[in-house]
Amino acid sequence: MLLPHPVLLVSLLCLCILLSAAMPSQLERSMESLITVFHRYADKDGDCNTLSKKELKELMQTELDSFLKSQKDPAAIDKIMKDLDQNGDGKVSFEEFVSLVVGLSIACEQIYQLHTQKVAAKK
């Protein structure tokens, strides 16, 4: 499925918000933040559409530091890069990057559910 360029999506989202004169919702701000963070790091090597391994590492060390520090394997970045790079081009597209964020979000939500169940069981 061909998706519009992420910067275009942010522009369209911003335009919709301006036209509606409404404040963006928390979810809309989160989507914009995800796109903005990706491009902040992807733009460093001149290719604003993908993350190189170096850019992915910098992004993770800055934006996902707690997750990265929890990994026991020193080759975690290499393994994450390999898992994310679905088309094998040595780069991570926005679509490939989003799969990392989704996976981490699902894992966090599962931990939240376990915590909620434990708290409820103590009552």
C-alpha positions as CSV (number, residue, x, y, z in Angstrom):
1,M,0.0,0.0,0.0
2,L,1.4,3.4,-1.0
3,L,1.1,6.0,1.7
4,P,1.6,9.7,1.4
5,H,4.9,11.2,2.5
6,P,5.0,11.6,6.3
7,V,5.7,15.3,6.1
8,L,2.7,15.7,3.9
9,L,0.6,13.8,6.5
10,V,1.8,16.3,9.2
11,S,1.0,19.2,6.9
12,L,-2.5,17.8,6.2
13,L,-3.1,17.2,9.9
14,C,-1.9,20.7,10.7
15,L,-4.1,22.2,8.0
16,C,-7.2,20.2,9.2
17,I,-6.5,21.5,12.7
18,L,-6.1,25.1,11.6
19,L,-9.3,24.9,9.5
20,S,-11.3,23.4,12.2
21,A,-10.0,26.0,14.7
22,A,-9.9,23.2,17.3
23,M,-7.0,22.3,19.4
24,P,-5.4,19.0,18.3
25,S,-6.4,16.0,20.4
26,Q,-3.8,14.1,22.4
27,L,-3.8,11.4,19.8
28,E,-3.3,13.9,17.0
29,R,-0.4,15.5,18.9
30,S,1.1,12.0,19.4
31,M,0.9,11.2,15.7
32,E,2.5,14.5,14.8
33,S,5.3,13.9,17.4
34,L,6.0,10.4,16.0
35,I,6.4,11.8,12.5
36,T,8.5,14.7,13.7
37,V,10.8,12.6,15.8
38,F,11.4,10.2,12.9
39,H,12.3,13.0,10.5
40,R,14.5,14.8,13.0
41,Y,16.8,11.8,13.0
42,A,16.2,10.7,9.3
43,D,17.2,14.1,8.0
44,K,20.8,13.9,9.5
45,D,22.4,12.1,6.5
46,G,20.5,13.9,3.7
47,D,17.9,11.2,3.1
48,C,14.8,12.4,5.0
49,N,12.8,9.3,4.1
50,T,14.8,6.7,6.0
51,L,16.9,6.0,9.0
52,S,20.4,4.7,8.6
53,K,21.7,2.3,11.2
54,K,23.6,5.3,12.7
55,E,20.5,7.4,12.8
56,L,18.4,4.6,14.3
57,K,21.0,4.1,17.0
58,E,21.0,7.9,17.8
59,L,17.2,8.0,17.9
60,M,17.0,5.0,20.2
61,Q,19.7,6.3,22.5
62,T,17.9,9.6,22.8
63,E,14.2,8.8,22.5
64,L,14.0,5.2,23.7
65,D,16.9,5.2,26.2
66,S,15.1,3.2,28.9
67,F,14.2,0.5,26.5
68,L,17.7,0.3,25.1
69,K,19.3,0.2,28.5
70,S,17.0,-2.7,29.5
71,Q,18.5,-4.8,26.7
72,K,21.1,-7.2,27.9
73,D,22.5,-7.9,24.4
74,P,25.2,-5.4,23.3
75,A,24.2,-6.1,19.7
76,A,20.6,-5.1,20.3
77,I,20.7,-2.2,17.8
78,D,22.0,-4.5,15.1
79,K,19.2,-7.0,15.8
80,I,16.5,-4.3,15.9
81,M,17.8,-2.9,12.6
82,K,17.7,-6.3,11.0
83,D,14.2,-7.0,12.3
84,L,12.9,-3.6,11.2
85,D,14.5,-3.5,7.8
86,Q,11.8,-5.7,6.1
87,N,12.9,-5.0,2.6
88,G,16.6,-5.5,3.3
89,D,17.8,-2.1,1.9
90,G,19.9,-1.4,5.0
91,K,17.6,1.5,6.0
92,V,14.5,1.9,8.1
93,S,11.5,3.6,6.5
94,F,8.9,5.4,8.5
95,E,6.5,2.4,8.0
96,E,9.2,0.1,9.3
97,F,10.0,2.4,12.2
98,V,6.3,2.5,13.2
99,S,6.3,-1.2,13.7
100,L,9.0,-0.8,16.4
101,V,6.8,1.8,18.2
102,V,3.7,-0.3,17.8
103,G,5.5,-3.4,19.2
104,L,6.9,-1.4,22.2
105,S,3.5,0.1,22.8
106,I,1.8,-3.3,22.8
107,A,4.4,-4.6,25.3
108,C,3.9,-1.6,27.5
109,E,0.2,-2.1,27.4
110,Q,0.5,-5.7,28.4
111,I,2.7,-4.8,31.4
112,Y,0.0,-2.2,32.3
113,Q,-2.7,-4.9,32.2
114,L,-0.7,-7.2,34.4
115,H,-0.1,-4.4,36.9
116,T,-3.8,-3.5,36.9
117,Q,-4.7,-7.1,37.5
118,K,-2.3,-7.4,40.4
119,V,-3.6,-4.2,42.0
120,A,-7.2,-5.5,41.6
121,A,-6.3,-8.9,43.1
122,K,-5.0,-7.2,46.2
123,K,-8.3,-5.4,46.9
